Amino acid sequence: MEQRLTFITLGVKDLQKSIDFYENKLGWKPSEMSTKEIVFYQLNGIHLSLYPLKELAKDAEVDPAGNGFKGFTISYNAKSEKDVDEIIDALRKKGVNIIKEPQKVFWGGYSSYFSDPDDNLWEVAFNPFL
Amino acid sequence: MEQRLTFITLGVKDLQKSIDFYENKLGWKPSEMSTKEIVFYQLNGIHLSLYPLKELAKDAEVDPAGNGFKGFTISYNAKSEKDVDEIIDALRKKGVNIIKEPQKVFWGGYSSYFSDPDDNLWEVAFNPFL
């Protein structure tokens, strides 16, 4: 297998609520591939998809039941500490759930987390070493 | 927020076991940023990180407890149906858990799933419309 991936698909409980989050809180635009059943966002070389949770489990032939920590995070690298602060402040004003306030972290960066409507964790960080 | 992401981090129960999986089953090479605590794979414009589950939860300031379906999948688009079959066959021979056998699916593609040691679901699919 080549060292690449094409899509990250988030299984969502309420597709309309998630669309509202990604488009009206994060300000993203859906790609033309999107349908009423599945929504795609073209990112940097990959796609993020939103698909109903039960349908996603069904597609993978697994039980849809699950709870608690999902065991993964998605990180967005901001351009500076100030950029992190501004992004988090703007999201907070739009009612987004801030999980970890921006702060210096042990690895030398500056990091924060927010969650989407399905408790997917997004880190917004500045990494001075990148 | 710009329409992009930098890292997907998988919280893993046993880092050595996960490294073995991604490097010896999938055949990936770690990037130079990797340390004993966290391993990175440079993919197509993004990075995949493996990090101990409890540390990841601690970093995000959330409870590490969780079980069942994680509510997300990662997809790898293969070049043809034959490519899907060959990837899945090669993984099966290496002892990888095949969750869904390659098959024609409702959206017109050809798809299969395997899981990593933490039950993260990887789809290997051929999409004739891409």
Interface residues (C-beta under 8 A of the other chain):
Chain A: M1 Q3 R4 L5 T6 F7 I8 T9 L10 G11 V12 L26 G27 W28 K29 Y41 Q42 L43 N44 G45 I46 L48 L53 L56 A57 D59 A60 E61 V62 D63 P64 A65 G66 N67 G68 F69 K70 G71 F72 T73 I74 S75 Y76 N77 I87 L91 I99 K100 V105 S111 Y113 D118 N120 L121 E123 V124
Chain B: M1 Q3 R4 L5 T6 F7 I8 T9 L10 G11 V12 L26 G27 W28 K29 Y41 Q42 L43 N44 G45 I46 L48 L53 L56 A57 D59 A60 E61 V62 D63 P64 A65 G66 N67 G68 F69 K70 G71 F72 T73 I74 S75 Y76 N77 I87 L91 I99 K100 V105 S111 Y113 D118 N120 L121 E123 V124
